[in-house]
Every structure is written in structure tokens, then in C-alpha cells.
């Protein structure tokens, strides 16, 4: 059995929100945190009435490659955050032009099981060279999965206009789109 990690769960939450289902959340700390807090477990299966779900895409939650190309070419002032975790980000030498580095290692705390950082820490997200703006923001990572965790963390920090570039570095580098050396 495969154990779901926070970014995978965050990806599902982001996708459900993208398709118009907002009543979703992640159990912070998972089952271990639930039982440690003294909450009960049961094997009873609840019965829910059948329901239909009609999708209604919310394009503002997803950034396309064309959106990111506009940023890379300087034709857009949207804030573009590269949010790969430090370990995986260190393995590459290049970046998407005009991207700003904001480590998911600061947004998601591995020491707490990959949970979203404490609210006090999220109130002052930091990046190389200064603070980040609450303006329209697109988050990216290696494959789009981790960026979903960054999306949730930024939403928790009060950002209201965040989108995920789900193609992320994998699509960008595969399609040989413009790159720049990473800042030293």
C-alpha cells in the first residue's frame, strides 16, 4: 500500500477546487495526529445519500504555459514563484526567467510531517532578496505536485489570487523553453 504524502494530498485538494468543489481539506498530520489528539476510530461505514457533482472549472486557479511564457518574456507583472523543495531544487542549474525562489521547505515543514508551516511563519514568507507580494501569484515546482502544497500554504497565509503552473519545470525543460542560470 502506498502512503500518501502531503504534496499528493495537496494536489488532490487543488484539483478539486479547480473543478469547483471547495469543501475539501487535508487532515494535518494524518491519522497519527488524529489518534494522538485522542479522536476515536471506527470501522463503521457511514451511509451518505447519492449526490451528483457538476464540474465548473475555475481557470484562475491554473496557470498555463502561455501565462508563464509571458512572465519569462517580461510581458506580465504576475509574481512567479519557484517553490521546489531545497533538495530537489539544488539538483538543477537553471531557472525559468523572471522566477522568484520561495522554498517549499519554508512553507511545508518536514519536521512536522510536511504540514503547512505555522501561521506566524506564513505571515512573513521570505524569498531570496526580500518579501513576496500578495498580488497575483503563480507557483511552480518540478512537476506541479509540490506547487499544490505551496498553493495551499500561500492560501493559508492569506494570499487570495494564487494559481498553480501544473506543467512546472518538467514541462518547461522538456519543451526547451527559455532558461537562465539559477542565482548564485
Buried (B, 14 or more C-beta within 10 A) or exposed (E): EEEEBBBBBBBBBBBBBBBEBEEEEBEEBBEEBBEEEEEEEEEEEEEEEEEEEEEEEEEEBBBBBEBBBBBBEEEBEBBBBBBBBEEBBEEBEEBBBBBBBBBBBBBBBEEBBBBBBEEEBBEEBEBEEEEBEBEBBBBBBBBBBBBBBBBBBBBBBEBEBBBBBBBBBBBBBEEEBEBEEBEE
